[in-house]
Amino acid sequence: MQAVYVSKHFKKPQLIMKNKFSILSSSLSILFIIIIVFINFKIADRFTKSDGKTKALFSIIEYSDFFYKSYFIFLGLLSVIFIIIGAKREENKKSLMIACVLCLLSLYVFFSKIWKFII
């Protein structure tokens, strides 16, 4: 099997196969962010189309109609698991740090109500 190098600029050539768990974790985190932002756009659109009484009690509608948003939390948890596996296998520190930052960002996007900023 032939190795594929990431860049010529590293002092020691880093293999993509060596950092597979951190790359997988980063990919899952980016996918998770995209899905949650898309759902938040749907929530913001629904909020702008609702009338005054519905806007007052919109959190009930948000939790009842958009509860499926919480099903995607497994992507964030899976990302955390891949970071832990990558740390135990001593992957590249930079790629692990990028994966950690993306994972924390994805969990922040999940737990915050960013649809309020979209309006």
Secondary structure, 3 states (H helix, E strand, C coil): CCCCECCCCCCCCCECHHHHHHHHHHHHHHHHHHHHHHHHHHHHHHHHHCCHHHHHCHHHHHHHHCHHHHHHHHHHHHHHHHHHHHHHCCCCHHHHHHHHHHHHHHHHHHHCCCHHHHC
